[in-house]
Amino acid sequence: MHYLSDLDYDNVRDFFITHHDRILYRTDMGMSSETLTSGDRFQNQWFSDWIFLATGDMMESDLIVKEVKGLKLPKNVIDDNYFNNAIVRYPKIGFEGS
């Protein structure tokens, strides 16, 4: 996301907004015994991604060599990406309040 948004910020932001009902948040972090025992790495990645998607803050990325601007997506887009779309597609997840 960081690399593409650096190339064409408006297009990447518009893509997330236009297709908010089709996108599920995920990471490409692999699963291993090391990552399964350490929640810190997952939490840090989740939080970094959230900052990038939810704010317009400048942030560093280990994927490119310069700072990138967060997408500052609307709250409903963030909610859909991180939660609502998962409930729709996987209703047996069974979160309370859904």
Secondary structure in CASP SS format (residue, H / E / C, confidence):
PFRMAT SS
TARGET T0000
AUTHOR 0000-0000-0000
METHOD secondary structure of the structure
MODEL  1
M C 1.00
H H 1.00
Y H 1.00
L H 1.00
S H 1.00
D H 1.00
L H 1.00
D C 1.00
Y H 1.00
D H 1.00
N H 1.00
V H 1.00
R H 1.00
D H 1.00
F H 1.00
F H 1.00
I H 1.00
T H 1.00
H C 1.00
H C 1.00
D C 1.00
R C 1.00
I C 1.00
L C 1.00
Y C 1.00
R C 1.00
T C 1.00
D C 1.00
M C 1.00
G C 1.00
M C 1.00
S C 1.00
S H 1.00
E H 1.00
T H 1.00
L H 1.00
T H 1.00
S C 1.00
G H 1.00
D H 1.00
R H 1.00
F H 1.00
Q H 1.00
N H 1.00
Q H 1.00
W H 1.00
F H 1.00
S H 1.00
D H 1.00
W H 1.00
I H 1.00
F H 1.00
L H 1.00
A H 1.00
T C 1.00
G C 1.00
D C 1.00
M E 1.00
M E 1.00
E C 1.00
S C 1.00
D C 1.00
L C 1.00
I C 1.00
V C 1.00
K C 1.00
E C 1.00
V E 1.00
K E 1.00
G C 1.00
L C 1.00
K C 1.00
L C 1.00
P C 1.00
K H 1.00
N H 1.00
V H 1.00
I H 1.00
D H 1.00
D H 1.00
N H 1.00
Y H 1.00
F H 1.00
N H 1.00
N H 1.00
A H 1.00
I H 1.00
V H 1.00
R H 1.00
Y C 1.00
P H 1.00
K H 1.00
I H 1.00
G C 1.00
F C 1.00
E C 1.00
G C 1.00
S C 1.00
END
